[in-house]
Each structure stands twice: as C-alpha cells, then as structure tokens.
Amino acid sequence: MDPILSPGELLDPRHEVVPFHGRVDELAALARWRGGDGMLSALLLHGPAGVGKTRLARHFAAGSTVRVVDDADLIPWRDLHHLLQQPTGRTRVLLVARSTGWWWSALRQRAADLDYTAADLAVTARPDEHAASFAAACAHFADALGRPRPTATPPNAATYHDLHLAAVAAVHGSPADNPVDLVRRLINLDPNPPTRGRLAEDVLAVTLLDDRIESERTPDALETLLRAADRWPHARRRAEELFTAHPELAGTATSATLRALVESSAPAPAPARAVARRVFDDPRFHCDPLPAVLTRTLLHDRAHTSGKLELAELHGVLAARAALAALREEALTAAQHEVALYRELAEEDPAEHRPALADALGDLGLRFIAVGRAEDALAASEEAATLCRVIAAEDDDCTSQLADALDQLSFRYAALGRRDEAMSAIGEASGLYRRLAAAHPALFRVNLAKVTHHHAMRLFDAERHDEAAYVTRVAVTQWRAVANADPRYEGEFARTLASIASLLSAHGRHDEALEVVEESIEVLRRLARANPRDFEPELASALDGLSTLLRGLERPADALRASEEAAELLRRYSERA
C-alpha cells in the first residue's frame, strides 16, 4: 500500500484501498447484461452518493472491454451521444450516475435511435455487509497510515462512504456517528481534501454550516454545492438563495448543476423562476433536457394557481421542449394534457379556442409519430383537419391553418400506405396555398414552396413520375425565389435541394438529380465559407450524395474527388470539435 496516501485519499474509490467484496447479486446482473444479446448495449448503474457504484463498476469492468463512464449525469449530452456513435464491434457501455431523471430518459431514447438496447440497474445500500466492510476498512486504513488497527463498533451508516469515513476517524482514535463530526474530524486530519466527488461535497456542506461563509461561484464550485444539496438541507437552502438572488449564475453553471437545482423531489419555484429566461435563451442548452426539466418545474408550480388556458400553453411548450431533447414519451404525455385542456376550453367557448385545439391536435399527431404510433397520429391529424374545415368556413383568415393541417394529414396517410387519400389531401393543400400565395406572396411563398415539394413526394409515391419530376422543378424554382428574397432561408433551400435530389435519384432520374445536388453544393459552399462549423458537415453530406450519383453515372474520377473533399471536410470538423 502506498504510504503517502492522505486520509482523504484513502476514501477515494479509485485508490481501492479496501479490497472489493460483496455485491454478489449486482455482479450477476451485470454479467447477464454483458453477455446478453445484441451488438450494442448501454446500462445505467445508479444509486445514492457513496453507495459503492464506482467501486462496483470498476471491479466488474476490470480486464474486460466494457467501457465505464463515471458521473455520466455530469457529462454534456452531446459528448455522451458522440461516445455512443462510435461503437467498436460488440459494444457495452456502463454509465454510472447518482440518479435517473430526464437526462437519462433523453439519452436512453437517443441511444435507441443508434440501435442500442438500454436499461438501468439500481445500486442500494447493503446493511448486511456493513460490519465486514467497516472491519476491512479499519484494518486497511490503519495499515496504510502505519497506525494500530482499531476495534471500534460499526456505526449506523447509510452508505459505504459514511462507513469508511467513520473508519478513518476510528483509526485516528476518534470514533463518531455524527456525519458533521466525522467530516470536521477529517478536515482536521487532512487540510487538503479532494476538490471533486462525494468527500469534497461533504466538506463544502459542513463549511457552509457557518452562514458567514459564502460559496464560491465557479462552475466546479456550483456543481459541488448542488451535488451536496441532495444530502444536506442547508446546502440546498444556500443554493436556492444564491441562484434566486443571482440568476446570472445560470450563465456560469453547467446543465447538470441547473438540473440539480430544479429537479429535486421538492423543487423550489423561486430559483426556477429566477433562472428560467436565461436558460431558455442560452444556446448551450439547445436540445439539452434542461429546458424541458425547468418547464416541468414551472408548470407544477402553477398547477394550482393558473387557469386552463395558461396550463394548456405551458403543456404545449413542455411538449415542444421535451421533443427537442428527444424526450419523446414525455413530449407525448405533455401534448395529450395540452389537447385535453383545449378540448375543455373549446367546449366552453368554441369560437375562441377551436383554432388552438386544432393546432394542439396537429402537434399531438407529430408526438405520436415520434413514438411509432402511426394510427393514433392519423386519428389526431384527421380530427385537426376536420376542425380546421369548420374554422376556415367561418373565418377565411384561417385558410392557411386548414392548408397546413391537410399537408400534415397527407404525411399521415402516406405513412400508412393510403396513397389516394394522401394525394387528395396534398392536392387540396397545394391549391389552398397557391391561392394564398397569389394574394399575399410575401406571407405565403415559403409555405407554397414547402407544400409543392411535398406534393412531388406524393406524386412519386403514386408512380406518376413525369408529373412528379415537373412538380420538383416547380418546387426548386419556388425555393430559389424564397432564398433570393430572404437569405435567411438559404440553408433550408440547400437542404430541400438535397432532399429533392435524393428523391429524383431514387426514382432513376439521375441527370436531373445531379443538376439539383450541384446547386445545393453551390449554396452550401457559400454558407460554409461564412459559417464552417454549422455548414461544413452538411456540405460534406451533399458531396457524399454527389459522389454516389457520379458513380451511378459511371464517372468514377469525379466521384472520387467529391468523396475525398467530403472526407477532408469531416476531418477538419472533427479536429475543431
């Protein structure tokens, strides 16, 4: 044993001072997971701080190809997603975290998109093993420190960490059961305890028992404070007071820190309200679960004081933010609540609330699609379209709402192979938008360009290829006019061109597809020069599409050049990331 380990370092599970023991059931469950079917699998090992998750994970994975990611709930979702996107053959990823929550739900659903199976395993306290663990800790800590082995009685500790902290005190002749006394004893023994992890959190919490001491406001210090708040009520009070008084700290704190602030079992509304706008406006949190978690907290806060309309609107916002974070089941639940509230409102005042109900039904259809419930999506879209017909008949200004509902309905029919009904819906939507765009071109040219593209898709589905090819040319012309009139649409123009090229190529119209994809690449080159981070990956994808087309046209040299340029763009992008 290394004699230079400090008392604090003895408690660090990475040093493995106390040999691993017990956890027979958990090891068996982990072994079953590792040997299970499927090439790609992720497992979340979760439990309270100090319960022994890290030791269990390290012991289980030692000498194997299992990849362990400790404190996974602290890692930005993009980094975890990137890790899962790079499997090597049969892949097993063991994530370790203190809790589940919406961060895990979002990651689990994203992992499923990458063909991972995902599950979780709870690690709980094992009081039946505490006596043996305390005796072993006392013996090994004493040997490491060159001190006599104590014969203290095991304390009534909640976790292995608390048990081993008591063992350090016992080795130094100061046995104690009180957590505060134990931490203070450690501070006296080790003036330089770790700055991260469970021990650092306890030291900070005990320090903050003195109200005269302020917590530091660095990202790491804020994270440590909120992690400690799970176990120390006064630390939670200090954290809530700090963020309520200084909401600008939302710009310093990490997503994990802010989630901990608003995702506790009894979240305080004041700090959530204080940081809300800053979180929602912060691009760091785009597609992160945090905005959805925060919206859920605000919704619960207002559940007993707000009217139906405000609650319906909040459920709609929650559904949208959850969907952005890949929280698809959670988004569906929120959308169902939104529709239910708008139904009640529409019954009370049809003229006022039917348009909002129709919009909510359209969104509900999208949420059903996201979870693979196509029949339910169609039912919601059909109801939305029927309602929009009534609304448009009463108010001509709602014609665009009907056109949009019919456009969405065409997708729902097409997904179920009902081509005639899909064609009828998109044909009617196209006619409505043509009329609207003729009367108000600035307002509806984008809608017309989109629906024309969708019309071409439906025509190809119906095997009406010549007519479909003509409509795609019209769509390209319309989108070109949109982008020329407003450069903000150039990115969407380029993406639509790439989609149209893929559509043409899939139906054997390679020469036409080549012309379209080349225009897409021209637009993307211009955008990538101005904003390489956002558009170089899209340019690389378009170049890959061009390479595929050129190979099909038996132009291998040109195809190779396009492929090499795409690879170079992706290499540069990866280096910058």
C-alpha positions as CSV (number, residue, x, y, z in Angstrom):
1,M,0.0,0.0,0.0
2,D,1.3,3.5,-0.9
3,P,2.3,5.1,2.5
4,I,1.9,8.7,1.1
5,L,-1.9,8.5,0.8
6,S,-3.6,11.1,2.8
7,P,-6.7,10.4,5.0
8,G,-8.9,11.9,2.3
9,E,-7.3,9.9,-0.5
10,L,-8.0,6.7,1.4
11,L,-11.6,7.3,0.8
12,D,-11.2,7.8,-2.9
13,P,-12.7,4.6,-4.6
14,R,-10.1,4.9,-7.4
15,H,-7.3,4.0,-5.0
16,E,-9.1,0.8,-4.0
17,V,-7.5,0.7,-0.5
18,V,-10.2,-1.6,0.8
19,P,-10.5,-4.7,-1.3
20,F,-13.8,-5.1,-3.2
21,H,-16.2,-7.5,-1.5
22,G,-19.9,-8.5,-1.6
23,R,-22.4,-7.3,-4.2
24,V,-23.0,-10.8,-5.5
25,D,-26.4,-10.1,-6.9
26,E,-25.4,-7.0,-8.7
27,L,-22.3,-8.6,-10.2
28,A,-24.5,-11.4,-11.5
29,A,-26.9,-8.9,-13.1
30,L,-24.0,-7.1,-14.7
31,A,-22.6,-10.3,-16.1
32,R,-26.0,-11.2,-17.6
33,W,-26.1,-7.7,-19.2
34,R,-22.6,-8.0,-20.6
35,G,-23.4,-11.4,-22.1
36,G,-26.8,-10.5,-23.4
37,D,-28.0,-10.5,-27.0
38,G,-27.4,-7.6,-29.3
39,M,-24.3,-5.9,-30.6
40,L,-24.8,-2.5,-28.8
41,S,-26.0,-2.1,-25.2
42,A,-25.8,0.6,-22.6
43,L,-26.6,0.2,-18.9
44,L,-27.0,2.9,-16.3
45,L,-25.8,1.9,-12.8
46,H,-27.4,4.4,-10.5
47,G,-27.7,4.9,-6.7
48,P,-27.1,7.5,-4.0
49,A,-23.7,9.1,-3.5
50,G,-21.3,6.9,-1.6
51,V,-23.3,3.7,-2.0
52,G,-20.4,2.0,-3.9
53,K,-21.3,2.4,-7.6
54,T,-17.8,3.4,-8.8
55,R,-16.1,0.5,-7.0
56,L,-18.7,-1.9,-8.3
57,A,-18.3,-0.6,-11.9
58,R,-14.5,-0.7,-11.8
59,H,-14.4,-4.1,-10.3
60,F,-16.8,-5.5,-12.8
61,A,-15.2,-3.9,-15.9
62,A,-11.6,-4.7,-14.9
63,G,-9.9,-6.7,-17.6
64,S,-12.9,-6.6,-19.9
65,T,-13.9,-4.5,-22.9
66,V,-16.8,-2.8,-21.0
67,R,-16.4,0.9,-21.2
68,V,-17.2,2.7,-17.9
69,V,-18.4,6.3,-17.8
70,D,-18.4,7.6,-14.2
71,D,-20.6,10.6,-13.2
72,A,-22.4,10.2,-16.5
73,D,-25.1,12.6,-15.3
74,L,-22.5,15.4,-15.3
75,I,-21.3,14.9,-18.9
76,P,-22.9,17.1,-21.6
77,W,-25.4,15.1,-23.6
78,R,-23.6,15.8,-26.9
79,D,-20.4,14.2,-25.5
80,L,-22.3,11.1,-24.4
81,H,-24.1,10.9,-27.7
82,H,-20.8,11.2,-29.5
83,L,-19.4,8.3,-27.4
84,L,-22.4,6.1,-28.3
85,Q,-22.0,7.0,-32.0
86,Q,-18.6,5.3,-32.1
87,P,-19.1,1.7,-31.2
88,T,-16.3,-0.9,-31.9
89,G,-17.9,-4.2,-32.8
90,R,-19.8,-5.7,-29.9
91,T,-20.1,-2.7,-27.5
92,R,-21.0,-2.5,-23.9
93,V,-21.2,0.9,-22.2
94,L,-21.6,1.1,-18.4
95,L,-22.8,4.5,-17.3
96,V,-22.5,5.4,-13.6
97,A,-24.7,8.1,-12.1
98,R,-26.5,9.1,-8.9
99,S,-29.9,9.4,-10.4
100,T,-32.1,8.6,-13.4
101,G,-34.4,11.5,-14.3
102,W,-35.0,13.1,-17.7
103,W,-31.3,13.4,-18.6
104,W,-31.3,9.5,-18.7
105,S,-34.6,9.3,-20.4
106,A,-33.3,11.6,-23.2
107,L,-30.1,9.6,-23.5
108,R,-31.9,6.3,-23.5
109,Q,-34.2,7.4,-26.3
110,R,-31.3,8.8,-28.3
111,A,-29.4,5.6,-27.7
112,A,-32.3,3.6,-29.1
113,D,-32.0,5.7,-32.3
114,L,-28.5,4.3,-32.6
115,D,-29.7,0.7,-32.2
116,Y,-28.6,0.4,-28.6
117,T,-30.6,-1.5,-26.1
118,A,-30.6,0.5,-22.9
119,A,-31.5,-0.5,-19.3
120,D,-30.7,0.6,-15.8
121,L,-29.7,-1.2,-12.6
122,A,-30.2,0.4,-9.1
123,V,-27.4,0.1,-6.5
124,T,-28.8,0.3,-3.0
125,A,-27.2,0.2,0.5
126,R,-26.3,-3.2,1.8
127,P,-26.5,-3.0,5.6
128,D,-25.9,-6.8,5.9
129,E,-22.4,-6.2,4.5
130,H,-21.6,-3.1,6.6
131,A,-20.0,-4.8,9.6
132,A,-17.5,-6.7,7.4
133,S,-16.8,-3.6,5.3
134,F,-16.2,-1.5,8.4
135,A,-13.7,-4.0,9.8
136,A,-11.9,-4.3,6.5
137,A,-11.7,-0.5,6.1
138,C,-10.3,-0.1,9.6
139,A,-7.7,-2.7,9.0
140,H,-6.5,-1.5,5.6
141,F,-6.6,2.2,6.5
142,A,-4.6,1.5,9.6
143,D,-2.0,-0.4,7.6
144,A,-1.8,2.3,5.0
145,L,-1.3,5.0,7.7
146,G,1.1,2.9,9.8
147,R,-1.3,3.0,12.8
148,P,-2.7,0.3,15.1
149,R,-5.8,-1.4,13.9
150,P,-8.8,-0.2,16.0
151,T,-11.5,-2.4,17.4
152,A,-14.4,0.1,17.1
153,T,-18.0,-0.9,16.7
154,P,-19.5,-0.4,13.3
155,P,-21.6,2.9,13.2
156,N,-25.2,3.1,11.9
157,A,-24.1,4.5,8.5
158,A,-26.2,4.9,5.4
159,T,-23.6,4.2,2.7
160,Y,-20.1,2.7,2.3
161,H,-18.7,6.2,2.1
162,D,-20.1,7.1,5.5
163,L,-18.9,3.8,6.9
164,H,-15.4,4.3,5.6
165,L,-15.3,7.9,6.8
166,A,-16.1,6.6,10.3
167,A,-13.3,4.0,9.8
168,V,-10.8,6.8,9.1
169,A,-11.9,8.5,12.3
170,A,-11.7,5.3,14.3
171,V,-8.1,4.7,13.0
172,H,-7.2,8.1,14.4
173,G,-8.8,7.3,17.8
174,S,-11.9,9.4,17.3
175,P,-14.9,7.2,16.6
176,A,-18.1,9.0,15.9
177,D,-21.5,8.5,14.3
178,N,-22.5,12.1,13.6
179,P,-21.8,13.0,9.9
180,V,-20.8,16.6,10.7
181,D,-18.3,15.5,13.4
182,L,-16.9,12.9,11.1
183,V,-16.3,15.5,8.3
184,R,-14.8,18.0,10.7
185,R,-12.5,15.3,12.0
186,L,-11.4,14.6,8.5
187,I,-10.7,18.3,7.8
188,N,-8.5,18.4,10.9
189,L,-6.6,15.3,9.8
190,D,-6.3,16.4,6.1
191,P,-6.2,20.1,5.4
192,N,-6.2,19.4,1.6
193,P,-9.1,17.1,0.9
194,P,-10.2,16.4,-2.7
195,T,-11.8,19.2,-4.7
196,R,-14.3,16.9,-6.5
197,G,-16.5,14.0,-5.5
198,R,-18.6,13.0,-2.5
199,L,-15.9,13.9,0.0
200,A,-15.5,17.4,-1.4
201,E,-19.3,17.9,-1.3
202,D,-19.4,17.0,2.4
203,V,-16.5,19.2,3.3
204,L,-18.2,22.2,1.5
205,A,-21.6,21.4,3.1
206,V,-20.0,21.4,6.6
207,T,-18.1,24.6,5.9
208,L,-21.3,26.3,4.8
209,L,-23.0,25.5,8.2
210,D,-21.4,28.8,9.1
211,D,-23.7,31.3,7.3
212,R,-20.9,33.9,7.3
213,I,-19.1,31.8,4.7
214,E,-20.1,32.3,1.0
215,S,-19.8,29.5,-1.6
216,E,-17.5,30.1,-4.5
217,R,-19.2,30.8,-7.8
218,T,-17.0,28.9,-10.3
219,P,-18.6,26.2,-12.4
220,D,-17.0,23.5,-10.3
221,A,-17.9,25.1,-7.0
222,L,-21.6,25.5,-8.1
223,E,-21.7,21.9,-9.2
224,T,-20.2,20.7,-5.9
225,L,-22.8,22.8,-4.0
226,L,-25.7,21.3,-5.8
227,R,-24.4,17.8,-5.6
228,A,-24.1,18.3,-1.8
229,A,-27.6,19.7,-1.7
230,D,-29.0,16.2,-2.2
231,R,-27.9,15.2,1.3
232,W,-27.5,18.4,3.2
233,P,-30.7,20.5,3.5
234,H,-28.9,23.7,4.5
235,A,-26.7,23.3,1.3
236,R,-29.9,23.2,-0.8
237,R,-31.2,26.3,1.0
238,R,-27.9,28.1,0.3
239,A,-28.0,27.1,-3.3
240,E,-31.6,28.2,-3.8
241,E,-31.0,31.5,-2.2
242,L,-27.8,32.0,-4.3
243,F,-29.5,31.4,-7.6
244,T,-32.6,33.4,-6.7
245,A,-30.5,36.4,-5.7
246,H,-28.1,36.0,-8.6
247,P,-29.9,34.5,-11.6
248,E,-26.9,35.5,-13.8
249,L,-25.1,32.5,-12.4
250,A,-27.2,30.4,-14.9
251,G,-24.6,31.6,-17.4
252,T,-21.8,30.1,-15.3
253,A,-23.4,26.9,-14.1
254,T,-23.5,23.7,-16.2
255,S,-26.6,21.9,-17.3
256,A,-26.1,19.2,-14.7
257,T,-25.9,21.9,-11.9
258,L,-29.1,23.6,-13.0
259,R,-30.9,20.3,-13.4
260,A,-30.0,19.5,-9.8
261,L,-31.3,22.9,-8.8
262,V,-34.8,22.4,-10.3
263,E,-35.1,18.6,-10.4
264,S,-35.1,17.6,-6.8
265,S,-38.0,15.7,-5.2
266,A,-39.4,19.0,-3.9
267,P,-38.1,21.7,-6.3
268,A,-38.3,25.3,-5.0
269,P,-40.1,27.6,-7.5
270,A,-38.2,30.8,-6.7
271,P,-34.8,29.8,-8.2
272,A,-36.5,28.1,-11.2
273,R,-38.4,31.3,-11.9
274,A,-35.2,33.3,-11.5
275,V,-33.1,31.4,-14.0
276,A,-35.8,30.4,-16.4
277,R,-35.4,33.1,-19.1
278,R,-31.6,32.9,-19.0
279,V,-31.8,29.1,-19.5
280,F,-34.3,29.3,-22.3
281,D,-32.2,32.0,-24.1
282,D,-28.9,30.2,-23.7
283,P,-27.7,28.4,-26.9
284,R,-25.7,26.0,-24.8
285,F,-28.9,24.2,-23.8
286,H,-30.4,23.8,-27.2
287,C,-31.6,20.1,-27.4
288,D,-30.5,19.6,-23.8
289,P,-33.1,18.2,-21.3
290,L,-32.6,21.2,-19.0
291,P,-35.2,23.5,-20.7
292,A,-37.8,20.7,-20.5
293,V,-37.0,19.9,-16.9
294,L,-37.2,23.6,-16.0
295,T,-40.6,24.0,-17.9
296,R,-41.9,21.0,-16.0
297,T,-40.9,22.6,-12.7
298,L,-42.6,25.9,-13.6
299,L,-45.8,24.0,-14.7
300,H,-46.0,22.1,-11.4
301,D,-45.6,25.4,-9.6
302,R,-48.5,27.0,-11.4
303,A,-50.8,23.9,-11.5
304,H,-53.0,25.1,-8.6
305,T,-53.0,28.9,-9.4
306,S,-53.2,29.2,-13.2
307,G,-56.3,28.9,-15.4
308,K,-56.8,26.2,-18.1
309,L,-55.5,28.4,-20.9
310,E,-52.2,29.1,-19.3
311,L,-51.8,25.5,-18.3
312,A,-52.6,24.3,-21.8
313,E,-50.0,26.7,-23.2
314,L,-47.4,25.5,-20.7
315,H,-48.1,21.9,-21.6
316,G,-47.6,22.8,-25.3
317,V,-44.3,24.5,-24.5
318,L,-43.2,21.5,-22.4
319,A,-44.1,19.1,-25.3
320,A,-42.0,21.1,-27.7
321,R,-39.0,21.4,-25.4
322,A,-39.2,17.7,-24.5
323,A,-39.3,16.8,-28.2
324,L,-36.2,18.8,-28.9
325,A,-34.4,16.9,-26.2
326,A,-35.5,13.5,-27.6
327,L,-37.8,13.1,-24.6
328,R,-40.5,11.6,-26.9
329,E,-42.7,9.7,-24.4
330,E,-42.6,12.8,-22.1
331,A,-43.4,15.1,-25.0
332,L,-46.4,12.8,-25.9
333,T,-47.8,12.9,-22.4
334,A,-47.5,16.7,-22.3
335,A,-49.2,17.1,-25.7
336,Q,-52.1,14.8,-24.5
337,H,-52.6,17.1,-21.5
338,E,-52.5,20.1,-23.8
339,V,-55.2,18.7,-26.0
340,A,-57.4,17.7,-23.1
341,L,-57.3,21.2,-21.7
342,Y,-58.0,22.8,-25.1
343,R,-61.0,20.4,-25.5
344,E,-62.5,21.7,-22.3
345,L,-61.8,25.3,-23.3
346,A,-63.3,24.8,-26.8
347,E,-66.4,23.3,-25.3
348,E,-66.8,26.5,-23.1
349,D,-66.0,28.9,-26.0
350,P,-65.8,27.3,-29.4
351,A,-65.0,30.4,-31.5
352,E,-62.2,31.5,-29.2
353,H,-60.4,28.1,-28.6
354,R,-61.1,25.8,-31.6
355,P,-58.1,27.1,-33.6
356,A,-55.8,26.4,-30.7
357,L,-57.3,22.9,-30.2
358,A,-56.7,22.2,-33.9
359,D,-53.1,23.3,-33.6
360,A,-52.6,21.1,-30.5
361,L,-54.1,18.1,-32.3
362,G,-51.7,18.6,-35.1
363,D,-48.8,18.7,-32.7
364,L,-50.2,15.6,-30.9
365,G,-50.0,13.8,-34.3
366,L,-46.3,14.6,-34.5
367,R,-45.7,13.3,-31.0
368,F,-47.5,10.0,-31.9
369,I,-45.3,9.7,-34.9
370,A,-42.2,10.1,-32.8
371,V,-43.1,7.1,-30.7
372,G,-44.2,5.0,-33.6
373,R,-47.9,5.2,-33.1
374,A,-48.9,5.9,-36.7
375,E,-52.6,5.0,-36.4
376,D,-53.0,7.3,-33.4
377,A,-51.1,10.0,-35.3
378,L,-53.6,9.7,-38.2
379,A,-56.6,10.0,-35.9
380,A,-55.2,13.2,-34.4
381,S,-54.4,14.7,-37.8
382,E,-57.9,13.8,-39.2
383,E,-59.6,15.4,-36.3
384,A,-57.4,18.5,-36.7
385,A,-58.2,18.8,-40.4
386,T,-61.9,18.3,-39.8
387,L,-61.8,21.0,-37.1
388,C,-59.9,23.3,-39.4
389,R,-62.5,23.0,-42.1
390,V,-65.1,24.3,-39.7
391,I,-62.9,27.1,-38.6
392,A,-61.9,28.1,-42.2
393,A,-65.5,28.1,-43.3
394,E,-66.3,30.6,-40.5
395,D,-63.2,32.7,-40.9
396,D,-61.3,33.0,-44.3
397,D,-58.2,34.1,-42.4
398,C,-57.8,30.6,-41.1
399,T,-57.5,29.1,-44.6
400,S,-53.7,28.7,-44.1
401,Q,-54.4,26.6,-40.9
402,L,-56.5,24.3,-43.0
403,A,-53.9,24.0,-45.7
404,D,-51.2,23.2,-43.1
405,A,-53.5,20.6,-41.4
406,L,-54.1,18.9,-44.8
407,D,-50.4,18.9,-45.6
408,Q,-49.7,17.1,-42.3
409,L,-52.6,14.8,-43.0
410,S,-51.1,13.7,-46.3
411,F,-48.0,12.6,-44.5
412,R,-50.1,10.5,-42.0
413,Y,-51.9,8.8,-44.9
414,A,-48.7,8.2,-46.8
415,A,-47.1,6.6,-43.7
416,L,-49.9,4.0,-43.7
417,G,-49.8,3.4,-47.4
418,R,-53.1,5.1,-48.1
419,R,-51.8,6.8,-51.3
420,D,-55.1,8.0,-52.8
421,E,-56.1,9.8,-49.6
422,A,-52.6,11.2,-49.2
423,M,-52.7,12.6,-52.8
424,S,-56.2,14.1,-52.2
425,A,-55.0,15.9,-49.0
426,I,-51.8,17.3,-50.5
427,G,-53.6,18.3,-53.7
428,E,-56.1,20.3,-51.7
429,A,-53.3,21.8,-49.5
430,S,-51.4,22.9,-52.7
431,G,-54.5,24.5,-54.2
432,L,-55.1,26.5,-51.0
433,Y,-51.5,27.7,-50.7
434,R,-51.4,28.7,-54.4
435,R,-54.5,30.9,-53.8
436,L,-53.0,32.4,-50.7
437,A,-49.6,33.0,-52.3
438,A,-51.2,34.7,-55.3
439,A,-53.0,37.1,-53.0
440,H,-50.2,37.5,-50.4
441,P,-46.8,36.4,-51.9
442,A,-44.6,37.7,-49.1
443,L,-46.6,35.9,-46.5
444,F,-47.1,32.5,-48.1
445,R,-44.3,31.9,-50.6
446,V,-42.4,29.7,-48.1
447,N,-45.5,27.6,-47.3
448,L,-46.2,27.2,-51.0
449,A,-42.6,26.1,-51.7
450,K,-42.8,23.5,-48.9
451,V,-46.1,22.1,-49.9
452,T,-45.0,21.9,-53.6
453,H,-42.0,19.8,-52.5
454,H,-44.4,17.6,-50.5
455,H,-46.7,17.3,-53.5
456,A,-43.8,16.0,-55.6
457,M,-43.1,13.3,-53.0
458,R,-46.7,12.1,-53.0
459,L,-46.7,12.0,-56.9
460,F,-43.6,9.8,-56.8
461,D,-45.3,7.6,-54.3
462,A,-48.2,7.3,-56.7
463,E,-45.8,6.3,-59.6
464,R,-46.7,9.4,-61.5
465,H,-43.0,10.1,-62.3
466,D,-43.2,12.6,-65.2
467,E,-45.7,14.7,-63.3
468,A,-43.7,14.4,-60.1
469,A,-40.5,15.5,-61.9
470,Y,-42.2,18.5,-63.3
471,V,-43.5,19.5,-59.8
472,T,-40.0,19.1,-58.3
473,R,-38.8,21.7,-60.9
474,V,-41.5,24.0,-59.8
475,A,-40.5,23.4,-56.1
476,V,-36.9,24.2,-56.9
477,T,-37.9,27.4,-58.7
478,Q,-40.2,28.4,-55.8
479,W,-37.5,27.7,-53.2
480,R,-34.9,29.6,-55.2
481,A,-37.2,32.7,-55.2
482,V,-37.7,32.3,-51.4
483,A,-33.9,32.2,-50.8
484,N,-33.3,35.2,-53.1
485,A,-36.0,37.2,-51.3
486,D,-34.7,36.3,-47.9
487,P,-31.1,34.9,-47.4
488,R,-32.1,33.5,-44.0
489,Y,-33.7,30.7,-46.0
490,E,-30.6,29.7,-47.9
491,G,-29.8,26.9,-45.5
492,E,-33.3,25.4,-45.8
493,F,-33.2,25.9,-49.6
494,A,-29.9,23.9,-49.8
495,R,-31.4,21.1,-47.6
496,T,-34.5,20.9,-49.7
497,L,-32.4,20.7,-52.8
498,A,-30.5,17.8,-51.4
499,S,-33.8,16.1,-50.4
500,I,-35.2,16.6,-53.9
501,A,-32.0,15.3,-55.5
502,S,-32.3,12.2,-53.4
503,L,-35.9,11.8,-54.4
504,L,-35.1,12.1,-58.1
505,S,-32.2,9.7,-57.9
506,A,-34.3,7.1,-56.0
507,H,-36.7,7.1,-59.0
508,G,-34.0,6.7,-61.6
509,R,-33.8,10.4,-62.7
510,H,-30.1,10.7,-62.2
511,D,-29.3,13.5,-64.6
512,E,-32.0,15.7,-63.1
513,A,-30.8,14.8,-59.6
514,L,-27.2,15.7,-60.5
515,E,-28.3,19.2,-61.6
516,V,-30.2,19.7,-58.3
517,V,-27.4,18.4,-56.0
518,E,-24.8,20.6,-57.7
519,E,-26.9,23.7,-57.0
520,S,-27.3,22.5,-53.4
521,I,-23.5,22.2,-53.1
522,E,-23.0,25.7,-54.6
523,V,-25.3,27.2,-52.0
524,L,-23.6,25.2,-49.1
525,R,-20.1,26.2,-50.2
526,R,-21.1,29.8,-49.9
527,L,-22.7,29.2,-46.5
528,A,-19.8,27.1,-45.2
529,R,-17.3,29.9,-46.0
530,A,-19.3,32.2,-43.8
531,N,-20.1,29.6,-41.1
532,P,-17.9,26.4,-41.4
533,R,-19.0,25.0,-38.0
534,D,-22.7,24.7,-38.9
535,F,-22.5,24.1,-42.7
536,E,-19.3,22.1,-43.4
537,P,-20.9,18.8,-42.2
538,E,-24.0,19.5,-44.4
539,L,-21.6,20.3,-47.3
540,A,-19.8,17.0,-46.7
541,S,-23.1,15.1,-46.7
542,A,-24.1,16.7,-50.0
543,L,-20.7,15.9,-51.5
544,D,-21.2,12.2,-50.5
545,G,-24.6,12.3,-52.2
546,L,-22.9,13.8,-55.3
547,S,-20.2,11.1,-55.2
548,T,-22.9,8.4,-55.1
549,L,-24.7,9.9,-58.1
550,L,-21.5,10.3,-60.1
551,R,-20.6,6.6,-59.5
552,G,-24.1,5.7,-60.8
553,L,-23.4,7.8,-63.9
554,E,-20.1,6.0,-64.4
555,R,-17.9,9.0,-63.6
556,P,-15.5,7.4,-61.1
557,A,-12.8,10.0,-61.1
558,D,-15.3,12.8,-60.4
559,A,-17.0,10.6,-57.7
560,L,-13.6,10.1,-56.0
561,R,-12.9,13.8,-55.9
562,A,-16.2,14.5,-54.3
563,S,-15.7,11.8,-51.8
564,E,-12.2,12.9,-50.9
565,E,-13.4,16.5,-50.4
566,A,-16.2,15.3,-48.1
567,A,-13.7,13.3,-46.1
568,E,-11.4,16.3,-45.7
569,L,-14.3,18.5,-44.5
570,L,-15.3,15.9,-41.9
571,R,-11.7,15.6,-40.8
572,R,-11.4,19.3,-40.3
573,Y,-14.7,19.5,-38.5
574,S,-13.7,16.6,-36.1
575,E,-10.4,18.4,-35.3
576,R,-12.2,21.6,-34.4
577,A,-14.7,19.7,-32.3
